[in-house]
Amino acid sequence: MNIVLLGAPGAGKGTQAQRLVEEFGYAHISTGDLLRAAVAAQTPLGVEAKGYMDKGALVPDELVIGLVKERLAEPDAKEGFILDGFPRNLDQARALDAALPELGVKIDAALLVEVAPDVIVERLSSRRVCRTCGYTGTAADAVCPKDGGEMYQRDDDRPETIKNRLDVYRAETEPLLGYYADEDLLVTVDGDRPVDEVYAEVKERLGL
């Protein structure tokens, strides 16, 4: 199954993606990971993308599409994939739809993990991360339960930053919901529940 993963920052979509990857072996394709890997490997697209990233500019859609197309052509993606963080806007969605036929693949579902904005602000602002091992916990964790390291709050998880991220999501990404609904691909699950309950509904709604 080929899935586009949608949801606001902090909705828990990454957790659900990881569950699907572990159980079904889908390729988890994150554009952030693709960009970092291409830059590290100094591929032609990576070198071009680095020029934009070094200036703090957004990497153009055509470059991101090129990276995604390269990744979707790899053997593991033929067994099913989850696109996480892409497309981010309508232009990217249309470009993706135009690119898929030449790869001989199609999108089977656009999975939206839906959580109310006030819940997201509360959830993310209480998140803490271990400086040494990267463990993600909550404000209740005085020290990391894994290695005793210092737990800190990332700048991205401060309430004012979260609200800005949600504003960007609403402006750029929410229009994708109508786009995929019109294609009869949108599948919505309630993400404001325990992870296992959400995952059970994800599988049920996707017919897995």
N, C-alpha and C positions, 0 to 999 in steps of 0.2 A: 504494500500500500504506500502511496506517495502523498504526503501530508504537508500542507502549509500550516504552521503553528502561529496563532494570533493571541493577543492578550496584552494588557497594559503591563508596564514594569512592575514586578512584584506580585503578579497574579499567580505565580507558581507554575507557569508553562514549562520552564526548564526542568523542573522536577518530574512533570508528567512525560516530557520527552525522554528523559533518562530511563524511566520505567519502561516505555515502549521499546527503547533501544535494547535494554537488558533482556526483555522477554521475547522480542521478535527479531532482533538483529538488524533493525533498520539503520541506515547511515544517518547520523545526526549532523546536519550541515548548518553551521553557524557562520554567517558572513564575517563576523569579527575574527573567528578562528582562521577562516580562509585567508583573510587579509594578512594576518600575522604570519601565517605559514608561507604565503607567497613572498612576503617581504624578506623573511629569514632565508628562504631558498633562492632569493634573487632571481626569480623567474621574470620574464619580460613584463608581465602584468604586475608583478610584485614591485619591480623597480619603478614602474610608472606610478603605481599607487603610493609608494613611499614618498614621491615628490610632493603629492598633495598632503599626505599625513604630516610630513615634516613642517609644512607651512600652516598646519592646523586647519586645513580646508577639508571639506567633505570630498570623499572619493566619488567621482562621477558615476552615474548609474551604469553607463556602458562598460566601465571597467569592472564593476561589481558583477554585472550580468556575465561578463567574460569569465570571471573566476567561478561563478556558479555553474556555468555551462561546462567548464573543464571538470569540475568536481562531479557533476551529474553523469559525466561520461565514464567515470571510473567504475570498475567491476562491482564493488560492494553496493553502489547506489542502484544497481539493476535489480537488487532484491527488495527494494523499497527504501524510501528516504523521508526524513523530516526536515523541512526548511524552517530554521529558527532565526528570526531577525530579518527575514527577507521573504517576500517583498515588504518594504516599509511604507510604500505609497502607491497610488494608482498607476503612475508612470512605470514603476518597477513591475507591478503586476501585469500590465499590458505587455511589457518587454519580455517577461517570463513566459507568458502565454504564446508569444510569437516565436520564442526560442525552442520551446519543448517539442514541437512536431519533428524538427530535424534530428532530435535525439531519440525519437520514437517512444516518448513517455508522456504521461498526462498526470494532472493533479486529481487525486481521488476524493480528497476532502480538505476543507479549510477549517481547522479545529480552533474554536475560540474558547479559552479559559476565562470566564467572566467573573470579576470581583468588583464590588462597589469601590469608588475612589477613596472614601473615608476609611474603609477597611485596609486598602493598600497603604495609605499614609501611615496608619497605625502599625501595620505589619512591618513595613520597611524601616520606619524610624526606631523600632525596637530591635532591629537586627544588629548583631555585633559579629566581627570577624577576627580570628586569631592572627596575630602578626607573623607568627612563625610557620604555622602549618596550613593556614587558610580555612580552618574549620569555621562553618557558619552557625552561630547560635543566636541567643537573644540577650536582652539587657539583664536577664536573670543570671547569666553566666559571668561570675566575677572573674574567673580565669578559664582558660580553655580546658574542657574535660578530657581532651586527648593528650595534650602535652604540657599543660599548666602555663601556656603562654599568655601574653597580654591580649585581652579582647578589646577591640576599638571599633568606633563607628566610622564607616567610610563617608567621605564628603557627599557621595551620591545618595546616602541614606538619611541625610538631614531633611526635616520636614519641608523647608522652603525649596530645596533642590528637587525633592520628590514631586512637589506640586508643579514645578516647571517641567519636569519630565512628563507628567501626565498631560499638561497642556499641549506639549509637542505631540504626544501620542494621539490626543483627540483631534488635533488639526491635520496630522499627516496620515495616521494609520487607521483611524476609525472608518474613513470612507471605504476601506477595503471590505468592511463587513457587508455593505450593500452590494459591492462588486461581486463578491463570492456568493452572496444570497441570490443574486440575479442569475448566476451560473448553476444554482441549485447544488452548491458544494458546501455551504456553511453548516457546521455542526457546533452547537453551543452547549457547554457544560458549566455548572455552577462551581466555581473554584473556591468558594468560601466555606469549605468543609474539610474534615481530615483528609490527608493525602490519599489514603487507601480508598475512601469513598469516592473521591474525585476520579481516581484511576479506574475504579470499577465502572463508573458511568462512561468514562472515555471509551473503554473497550466495548461497552454495550452499544453506545451510539455509533461507533465506527464498525460495528459488526465483527469484532475480533474475538 
